[in-house]
Each structure stands twice: as structure tokens, then as C-alpha cells.
């Protein structure tokens, strides 16, 4: 029996739905399956918990997911009042050859959970022999309890869109480290995300800050209420050349350097595969991907090149729509690291239409597997050359289709080279990139007299 208007439904009614049938439990993958309907708003569940849990805890901890199937629906409620401690280390073992560093350098590391074990800029910390500051148990529990409201408010109103409550806890640990030491160099691996509280220690106790900025310059006004905090860094590292003058204008100094993003060329490497007569084209990810452009590319290439197959990695519903529309399109919604690498090794071409870019992990990993690239300009072209990649202007669908069809035809001259793709990736191996970072750290140390 349905609840009367104005009444708060009991949890049992919400779980079972208006039907008398038992609840139909659906796995998370089914939420994105073909034909899935849009999410149902679950505001009616909140009064059940609001009188028990302070809102400052609820908003960051209550996760409610619902889907409807005709009249029967299920609501899954997961309440996590204490968030698990984020993992900052790659699951892979440390490399055998690390760059020696005798400087007073310390890393503030963050690792995005969606990255493969061998992926991510934080892997720099594995290749430079310098300590990483880690969140201690006392600070972790303080961040989850006593200091949680303060960190939550700071994340929401601190003027840095990517800053999170966890970053507040991590920076509190960094402040304690700064107060115990002198004349240290602190490298914030994600400066746009992890730097806020540390500003109060700028210029104190002889400490110097180095920050790596990953975002394109066009996003800075949207992400930061103010960019004055960049002036506190002794040196800033960017992921592309175009961002260098933008950040130098913000800092008023010539203290910005482009150092390329690295890739694990020992893990991602080519593998000979048996030819099956099909031309395999890959795509991966969702961040700043131009899905409208991708849809037009897939529609036209599937019509013009019957032997071309698309292999799409991602959970976006627009990828699922393409897989339903074309038999030649295969969707990989959830892949483990080994399958991800095997898929890349099997590709003939990697296609990535982007709205904007500085660098892209999947492009570097495809290059390392010996896969040529077709993508859009932005900043990623700093990592490519004409022997292994074709770049077109953002939104230029016709040129991208032309480039792909040219690569699909084995009779066409001047096709991109897989060998050249691998050689290009070797220039961005983590050992080489770590050496370039060490040069910047040494420059900062000389400024500091250490």
C-alpha cells in the first residue's frame, strides 16, 4: 500500500516499491545497461536520516542510488560516516632504477582511483628517490571527526573547485611536517587540487614550494576564485607549452617550466598479434572527450570502412548508445589493468576527439604500445609528431574522418608508423621525465641556498 501524501515512507516500502513482489536487486553494471531509465530522485529518504545525522556528515557520506523498472524499483542506501583512507600508492612495486635525489625534497601525492596501476602523474614519486608525506592515523581520524566540518566548509567555500575534504586532512599533515623541519622543498603533485592551507607557511622556515598544474589555462577562471596562490610557488611545472605564458602572467615571474608527463614504457609495450583482417580503432575515457564528434566519426567510418572495428573503453551512456547502434562497435565498460593493456596492444589506431587538453594518459599509453594516434589539438600535440600522429582542430569532424579512413586503407601511402609511435613514447619514459624534474628541484634548492 502506497504511503499517504505528506507521509515519510518507511524504508521497507521504499525498498520493495508499490508492488507486493520481492525487491529485484540489480548490479551496478545494470545501471548503465541498454534501456536503463534515468535515476529517480530519492529526496524522500533524507528525512529518515536528517533527525539522526548532522548534515555536515550526511552530505559527504550518504550515497543513494535508485533505478525504476515499470512499477517495481529498488533503492540502495549506503551510509559511510567514516570514509576509508584514500590510497596514494600505485599497486605496482617500485621500479628497480630510481633517480637518486640528495635534495631535501618531499612529495605531496594524490592518486586518482580511476587510473590504472601503471598510470597517473603521481607515478613520478615512484621514480624519484625522495619521501612522500603520508596521512597519519591521528590526523586521519581528526579529519573524519573533529575537523571534518571545518575541512568540509573549506572544500566548499575555499575558492578551489577541485579541493576536497580529504585534501584538507592531507594538508594538515603537511603543515605538521613543515613545522618540524626547515629548508625543505615540497612538491605538490596536483597543485590545483592539493594546495590551500599550506599557503600560510609560504616563506617561513626556509621552505620552498613546487607545484605541477595539469589544467588547461582556459579552465582557470572556472576552477579558481583567485589565482593569487600560484604566486607562492618557487617554481611551477606545466603539462604543455601553451600554459607556460598563462601561468607566468599570473605569477609575474619567469618560474614556469614545461616538463612532459611520463608513461611507464616497461609496462605498456607493443605485443605482436595475429592479423584477422579487421582494422581495430580504440577510444578511452570521458574527461573533456568530445562525444558529439566521436558519434559522427563512428557513424561515418562504420559506413565507409566495413572492416573497421571500434573498441570503446568507458562507462558513459553515449558510448553504450554507439555500441547498440553499430555491430562493429564494442564497449568495454569495466576492464582490469591487464585487459586494458592487452586491448591497447591489439589496436591499429587510437582515436581521441577532445574539447581541450594538456596531456592525456591514454594517448601516451597507446603510443607506448606502438599505436598511432588521431586526436585534436589543444596541448597534447606537444607529445606527438607527424610520424606517429595526426592532429586536427577541435570540432573538425570531417578532417578526423578523412585521417581515419586514410589509415584504414593499407594501400594508401604515408600511413602512420607503429614503430615511430613506440619511439616517441620512449622519450617520455618515467626515468627520463624524472631526470628533468630533478633539474627543476636543483634549481629551486640553489635559490634556497640548500
Secondary structure, 3 states (H helix, E strand, C coil): CCCCCCCCCCHHHHHHCCCCCCCCCCCHHHHHCCCCCCCCCCHHHHHHHHCCCCHHHHHHHEEEEEEEECCEEEEEEEECCCCCCCCCCCCCCCCCCCECCCCCEEEECCCCCCCCCCCCHHHHHHHECCEECCCCHHHHHHHHCCCHHHHHHHHHHCCECCCCHHHHHHHHHHHHHHHHCCCCEEEECCHHHHCCHHHHHCCCCCCEEEEEECCCHHHHHHHECCCHHHHHCCEEEECCCHHHHHHHHHHCCCCEEECCCCECCCCCCCCCCCCCCCEEEEEECCCCECHHHHHHHHHHHHHHCCCEEEEEECCCHHHHHHHHHCCCEEEECCCCHHHHHHHHHCCCEEEECECCCCCCHHHHHHHHCCCEEEEECCCHHHHCCCCCEEEECCCCHHHHHHHHHHHHCCCCCCCCCHHHHHHHHHCCEHHHHHHHHHHHHHHHHHHHCC
